[in-house]
Amino acid sequence: MSEPLLDVQDLRVSFATEDGLVQAVDGVSFSLAPGEILAIVGESGSGKSVTAQTLTGLTRSSNSRITGSVTYRGRELVGLDDDGLRDIRGEEIAMVFQDPMSSLNPVYRIGDQIVEMIRAHRDVPKSEAVRRAGELLAAVGIPNPQSRLRSYPHEFSGGMRQRVMIAMALALEPAVLIADEPTTALDVTVQAQILRLLAQLNAERGLAVVLITHDLGVVAEIADRVAVMYAGQIVENGSLDDIFYAPQHPYTWGLLGSLARLDRPRSERLTQIPGQPPSLLDPPPGCRFAPRCAFEFDRCSQPPDLAATQSGSHLDRCWLDLEEKARVRA
């Protein structure tokens, strides 16, 4: 088995606030293989976006504390100086954010923004950067790419702006693309187009992708592996088939039960997870999902580890034994 491209071990990210210390990410571990699509899924506030942004140092601030390990091709990124991180960002690991309109400068043409980014990292003539910018727009499926270089962001639809952001992320040919909720603000048809584009880039370029989302429908479209996050921790991690056909954690059961499915009667009600996620200022001392879990028992007062279930690559954080889990799923 090849070495992981990106390896995260016991990552912890906390923020000092007026109300106290927020433990946004608490002991997260996962790896990303070359050419793999890993989806990190969870509801708002679960810590998935903070995890993604920490991979490239975007959560560094005077009120944050980051511990653990993030290695890219064996190089440690936690504690790396600003110059070192600048070499990694864009060149090796690129990021696409949720709202392209807030990431693009509204008063500059699209082409100027792509060219500026290319020339900030590459010593190339402007004409070469312009040519490359046109190629990038063509690669992400924007019609008439050379003429659209002269357009402003407001002249593009939401889906086209997201394609522009993906083009910019690809400009320096990174090995890893982190896509943080890239389809949230788009309608269903455009969402499908963006997902097909990410899958195409993965297949044609061997691009490894970390996809951050709260939508399991999006996950089912393109992911190879899935990490389910809850209250700052990964509660289940496995292949796409593991998560969808043999889920082991009650929170994952709840997420899957809330999905509308064509093979179920229209009259059947969707599952609702009761209660609210815990405050990360003062999370439960044991299993963090226990206050909302229908299967809570005495042992849940102790924090469970993320451990292997039926296979070494399928991990979950739950005290229920395999027999009980199988009975519940059935």
C-alpha positions as CSV (number, residue, x, y, z in Angstrom):
1,M,0.0,0.0,0.0
2,S,1.4,3.4,-0.9
3,E,2.3,6.0,1.6
4,P,-0.5,8.6,2.3
5,L,-0.2,11.9,0.5
6,L,-1.7,13.7,3.5
7,D,-1.6,12.3,7.0
8,V,-3.4,13.9,10.0
9,Q,-2.9,12.5,13.5
10,D,-4.5,13.7,16.7
11,L,-5.2,17.1,15.4
12,R,-6.6,19.5,18.0
13,V,-7.7,23.1,17.4
14,S,-9.0,25.4,20.1
15,F,-9.9,29.0,20.2
16,A,-9.9,31.4,23.2
17,T,-13.1,33.3,23.4
18,E,-14.7,35.7,25.9
19,D,-16.9,32.7,27.1
20,G,-14.0,30.3,27.4
21,L,-12.0,27.8,25.4
22,V,-13.8,26.4,22.3
23,Q,-12.3,22.9,21.4
24,A,-13.4,23.1,17.7
25,V,-11.4,20.0,16.6
26,D,-10.6,17.4,19.2
27,G,-8.2,14.5,18.3
28,V,-9.0,14.1,14.6
29,S,-7.0,11.6,12.6
30,F,-7.3,10.5,8.9
31,S,-5.2,10.0,5.8
32,L,-5.6,10.8,2.2
33,A,-4.1,8.6,-0.5
34,P,-2.9,9.9,-3.9
35,G,-5.9,10.2,-6.2
36,E,-8.5,9.5,-3.5
37,I,-11.6,11.5,-2.8
38,L,-12.2,11.7,1.0
39,A,-15.5,13.3,2.1
40,I,-15.7,14.8,5.6
41,V,-19.4,15.1,6.5
42,G,-21.3,16.5,9.5
43,E,-23.8,19.1,10.5
44,S,-22.9,22.8,11.0
45,G,-20.5,23.3,13.9
46,S,-19.1,19.8,13.8
47,G,-15.6,21.1,13.1
48,K,-15.2,19.9,9.5
49,S,-14.4,23.3,8.0
50,V,-12.0,24.2,10.8
51,T,-10.2,20.9,10.2
52,A,-9.9,21.7,6.5
53,Q,-8.7,25.2,7.0
54,T,-6.1,24.0,9.5
55,L,-4.5,21.8,6.9
56,T,-3.1,24.9,5.2
57,G,-2.6,27.0,8.3
58,L,-5.7,29.2,7.8
59,T,-6.8,28.9,11.4
60,R,-3.5,30.3,12.8
61,S,-4.2,33.4,14.9
62,S,-3.3,34.9,18.3
63,N,-6.3,33.3,20.0
64,S,-5.9,29.8,18.5
65,R,-3.9,26.8,19.7
66,I,-3.1,23.9,17.3
67,T,-1.5,20.6,18.3
68,G,-1.1,17.2,16.7
69,S,0.4,16.4,13.3
70,V,-0.4,17.2,9.7
71,T,2.1,15.8,7.2
72,Y,2.2,16.3,3.5
73,R,4.5,13.9,1.7
74,G,6.2,13.4,5.0
75,R,6.7,17.2,5.7
76,E,5.2,18.4,8.9
77,L,2.9,21.4,8.4
78,V,1.9,22.1,12.0
79,G,4.4,24.7,13.2
80,L,5.7,25.4,9.7
81,D,6.7,29.1,9.3
82,D,4.8,31.5,7.0
83,D,7.3,31.1,4.1
84,G,7.0,27.3,4.3
85,L,3.2,27.4,4.3
86,R,3.2,29.8,1.3
87,D,5.2,27.2,-0.6
88,I,2.6,24.6,0.2
89,R,-0.6,26.6,-0.4
90,G,-1.6,26.6,-4.1
91,E,1.6,24.8,-5.1
92,E,0.8,21.5,-3.3
93,I,-2.5,21.9,-1.5
94,A,-5.2,24.2,-2.9
95,M,-8.6,25.2,-1.5
96,V,-12.0,26.1,-2.9
97,F,-14.3,27.9,-0.5
98,Q,-18.1,27.8,-0.2
99,D,-18.9,31.3,-1.5
100,P,-17.0,32.2,-4.6
101,M,-18.3,35.8,-4.7
102,S,-16.6,36.6,-1.4
103,S,-13.4,35.0,-2.7
104,L,-13.2,36.9,-6.0
105,N,-12.5,40.6,-6.1
106,P,-15.6,42.2,-7.7
107,V,-13.7,45.1,-9.3
108,Y,-11.1,43.1,-11.1
109,R,-11.6,41.0,-14.3
110,I,-11.5,37.2,-13.9
111,G,-8.4,36.9,-16.1
112,D,-6.5,39.5,-14.1
113,Q,-7.1,37.7,-10.9
114,I,-6.0,34.3,-12.3
115,V,-2.9,35.9,-14.0
116,E,-2.0,37.7,-10.7
117,M,-2.1,34.4,-8.8
118,I,0.0,32.5,-11.4
119,R,2.7,35.2,-11.5
120,A,2.8,35.4,-7.7
121,H,4.1,31.8,-7.7
122,R,5.7,31.4,-11.2
123,D,8.3,33.5,-12.9
124,V,6.5,33.7,-16.3
125,P,5.7,36.5,-18.8
126,K,2.2,38.0,-18.6
127,S,1.4,36.6,-22.0
128,E,2.2,33.1,-20.8
129,A,0.1,33.6,-17.7
130,V,-2.9,34.8,-19.8
131,R,-2.6,31.8,-22.1
132,R,-2.5,29.5,-19.1
133,A,-5.6,31.3,-17.5
134,G,-7.6,30.6,-20.7
135,E,-6.6,26.9,-20.6
136,L,-7.7,26.7,-17.0
137,L,-11.1,28.2,-17.8
138,A,-11.5,25.7,-20.7
139,A,-10.5,22.8,-18.4
140,V,-13.3,23.6,-16.0
141,G,-15.9,23.8,-18.8
142,I,-16.4,27.6,-19.2
143,P,-17.4,28.4,-22.8
144,N,-15.4,30.9,-24.8
145,P,-12.6,31.0,-22.2
146,Q,-10.4,33.6,-23.8
147,S,-13.2,36.1,-24.1
148,R,-14.5,35.3,-20.6
149,L,-11.1,36.3,-19.1
150,R,-12.3,39.9,-19.6
151,S,-15.5,39.4,-17.7
152,Y,-16.1,40.6,-14.1
153,P,-17.3,38.2,-11.4
154,H,-20.8,39.6,-11.4
155,E,-21.1,38.6,-15.0
156,F,-20.9,34.9,-14.1
157,S,-23.6,32.7,-12.6
158,G,-23.0,31.1,-9.2
159,G,-22.0,27.8,-10.8
160,M,-19.6,29.5,-13.3
161,R,-18.0,31.5,-10.4
162,Q,-17.4,28.3,-8.6
163,R,-15.8,26.9,-11.8
164,V,-13.6,29.9,-11.8
165,M,-12.5,29.2,-8.2
166,I,-11.7,25.6,-9.1
167,A,-9.7,26.9,-12.1
168,M,-7.7,29.2,-9.9
169,A,-7.1,26.3,-7.5
170,L,-5.7,24.2,-10.3
171,A,-3.4,26.9,-11.7
172,L,-0.3,25.7,-9.9
173,E,-1.1,22.0,-10.5
174,P,-1.5,21.0,-6.8
175,A,-1.7,17.3,-5.7
176,V,-4.5,18.0,-3.2
177,L,-7.7,20.0,-3.6
178,I,-9.7,20.9,-0.5
179,A,-13.3,21.8,-1.4
180,D,-15.2,23.3,1.5
181,E,-18.9,23.0,0.8
182,P,-18.4,23.9,-2.9
183,T,-22.0,23.2,-3.9
184,T,-24.0,24.6,-0.9
185,A,-25.2,27.8,-2.6
186,L,-26.0,26.2,-5.9
187,D,-29.2,24.6,-7.3
188,V,-29.4,20.9,-7.7
189,T,-28.6,20.8,-11.4
190,V,-25.5,23.0,-11.0
191,Q,-24.4,21.0,-7.9
192,A,-24.4,17.9,-10.1
193,Q,-22.3,19.7,-12.7
194,I,-19.7,20.8,-10.1
195,L,-19.5,17.3,-8.7
196,R,-19.0,15.8,-12.1
197,L,-16.2,18.3,-12.7
198,L,-14.5,17.3,-9.5
199,A,-14.8,13.6,-10.4
200,Q,-13.5,14.3,-13.9
201,L,-10.4,16.2,-12.5
202,N,-9.8,13.4,-10.1
203,A,-9.9,10.8,-12.9
204,E,-8.0,12.7,-15.5
205,R,-5.3,14.4,-13.3
206,G,-5.1,12.0,-10.3
207,L,-6.1,14.9,-8.1
208,A,-6.7,13.9,-4.5
209,V,-9.7,15.7,-3.1
210,V,-10.9,16.5,0.5
211,L,-14.6,17.3,0.2
212,I,-16.2,19.1,3.1
213,T,-20.0,18.8,3.1
214,H,-23.1,18.3,5.3
215,D,-24.9,16.6,2.4
216,L,-24.7,12.8,2.2
217,G,-26.3,12.9,-1.2
218,V,-23.2,14.8,-2.4
219,V,-21.0,12.3,-0.7
220,A,-22.7,9.3,-2.5
221,E,-21.9,10.9,-5.9
222,I,-18.1,10.9,-5.8
223,A,-16.4,9.9,-2.5
224,D,-14.1,6.9,-2.1
225,R,-13.9,7.2,1.7
226,V,-16.1,9.1,4.2
227,A,-15.2,10.5,7.7
228,V,-18.3,11.5,9.7
229,M,-17.7,14.3,12.2
230,Y,-19.7,15.2,15.3
231,A,-18.9,17.8,18.0
232,G,-15.2,18.2,16.9
233,Q,-14.5,14.5,16.6
234,I,-14.6,11.8,13.9
235,V,-17.2,9.3,15.0
236,E,-17.0,7.0,11.9
237,N,-14.5,6.5,9.1
238,G,-14.8,4.0,6.3
239,S,-15.2,3.4,2.6
240,L,-18.3,4.7,0.8
241,D,-19.8,1.2,1.0
242,D,-19.0,0.9,4.7
243,I,-20.8,4.1,5.5
244,F,-23.9,3.6,3.3
245,Y,-24.4,-0.2,3.6
246,A,-22.8,-1.1,7.0
247,P,-22.8,2.1,9.2
248,Q,-21.7,1.4,12.8
249,H,-22.4,4.7,14.7
250,P,-25.8,5.9,15.8
251,Y,-25.1,9.4,14.5
252,T,-24.4,8.0,11.0
253,W,-27.7,6.0,11.3
254,G,-29.5,9.3,12.0
255,L,-27.9,11.1,9.1
256,L,-28.7,8.3,6.7
257,G,-32.3,8.0,8.0
258,S,-32.8,11.7,7.3
259,L,-32.1,11.2,3.6
260,A,-35.1,11.2,1.2
261,R,-35.0,8.1,-0.9
262,L,-36.9,7.0,-4.0
263,D,-37.2,3.4,-2.9
264,R,-39.3,4.3,0.2
265,P,-43.0,5.2,0.3
266,R,-43.8,8.9,0.1
267,S,-45.8,8.6,3.3
268,E,-42.8,7.4,5.3
269,R,-41.5,10.1,7.6
270,L,-37.8,10.9,7.6
271,T,-35.8,10.2,10.8
272,Q,-35.1,13.2,13.0
273,I,-32.2,13.2,15.4
274,P,-33.6,14.6,18.7
275,G,-31.9,17.5,20.6
276,Q,-29.1,19.8,19.7
277,P,-25.3,19.3,19.3
278,P,-23.4,20.0,22.5
279,S,-21.5,23.3,23.1
280,L,-17.9,22.9,22.3
281,L,-17.2,25.1,25.3
282,D,-18.4,22.3,27.6
283,P,-18.9,19.0,25.7
284,P,-20.2,15.9,27.5
285,P,-17.5,14.0,29.4
286,G,-18.2,10.7,27.7
287,C,-19.6,9.9,24.3
288,R,-20.5,13.3,22.8
289,F,-23.5,11.9,21.0
290,A,-24.9,10.2,24.1
291,P,-27.3,12.9,25.1
292,R,-29.1,12.6,21.7
293,C,-28.7,8.8,21.3
294,A,-31.5,6.3,21.7
295,F,-29.1,3.6,22.6
296,E,-27.2,5.3,25.4
297,F,-26.2,3.0,28.3
298,D,-24.0,3.2,31.4
299,R,-20.7,2.8,29.5
300,C,-21.4,5.9,27.4
301,S,-20.3,8.0,30.3
302,Q,-16.8,7.1,29.3
303,P,-15.3,8.6,26.1
304,P,-15.0,5.8,23.4
305,D,-12.0,5.6,21.1
306,L,-12.1,5.6,17.3
307,A,-11.6,1.8,16.8
308,A,-11.8,-0.8,14.1
309,T,-15.1,-2.6,13.7
310,Q,-15.4,-5.6,11.3
311,S,-12.4,-4.5,9.2
312,G,-9.3,-2.7,10.0
313,S,-10.1,0.2,7.7
314,H,-13.7,0.8,9.0
315,L,-13.5,2.7,12.3
316,D,-16.2,4.0,14.7
317,R,-16.5,5.6,18.1
318,C,-19.2,3.7,19.9
319,W,-19.5,1.3,22.8
320,L,-22.3,-0.8,21.3
321,D,-21.0,-4.3,20.3
322,L,-21.2,-5.6,16.8
323,E,-24.2,-7.9,17.5
324,E,-26.2,-5.0,18.9
325,K,-25.3,-2.8,16.0
326,A,-26.3,-5.5,13.5
327,R,-29.6,-5.9,15.3
328,V,-30.4,-2.2,15.2
329,R,-29.5,-1.8,11.5
330,A,-31.7,-4.8,10.6
